[in-house]
Each structure stands twice: as C-alpha cells, then as structure tokens.
Amino acid sequence: MKIEEYVIEKNIPIKYSQKINSNFPFSKMEVGDSFSIKYEDYKDMNAKRLRVCNDFKKFIVHNKNGWKYCTRKDNELKIIRVWRTQ
C-alpha cells in the first residue's frame, strides 16, 4: 500500500487484553505481603527482576487500582523478594 491509501483515524480507544498472563500472585496480595523468587546468577537475577517488574506494570495498567510494589535482592539467599507496599 502507498502512504496515500492509509486513512488516519482519531480518538479510537486502545483495547487492552482482558487476560493477564502472570506467574506472580499480585491480585492475591495485601499490603505488607511478599513473595520470593530464587535466582542462579547475576544474569538470571536481572532477567527475573525485569520479568516481575514488567508483569506488575501490565497488572497495574489492567486493574488501575493504585497498588505499589517494591523489590529487593538478597545475595546470600539468592532470592528477589517482592512486597506489596500500597
């Protein structure tokens, strides 16, 4: 198609998927609750931390509930801990 053949439309809402595929229990958590994720090495830790952060962002966009979370890593136990803070 040529550029002239496209029709530009305004004010069309973005439809979000109704299904959130997450392996994390965000919807079941109350303020102060936490869960941990084990990791093997630095590369694995970064990948898992990124995954949990991205899944949480999708959860927030879908639910619009104002919840907040934070993550911390524990190098001794080799875990990432995720808390619901709000």
JONOR-V496544 format. One record per backbone hydrogen bond with DSSP energy under -1.0 kcal/mol. CO is the residue of the C=O (numbers start at 1). NH is the residue of the N-H. Records with the same first field share a line. If there is no record, write none. Layout:
# JONOR-V496544
CO: NH + NH
This chain:
# JONOR-V496544
2: 5
3: 6
20: 22
25: 28
26: 29
30: 33
33: 84
35: 82
37: 80
41: 45
42: 46
43: 47
44: 48
45: 49
46: 50
47: 51
48: 52
49: 53
50: 54
51: 55
52: 56
53: 57
54: 58
55: 59
56: 60
57: 61
58: 62
59: 63
60: 64
68: 85 + 86
70: 83
72: 81
74: 78 + 79
78: 39
79: 74
80: 37
81: 72
82: 35
83: 70
84: 32
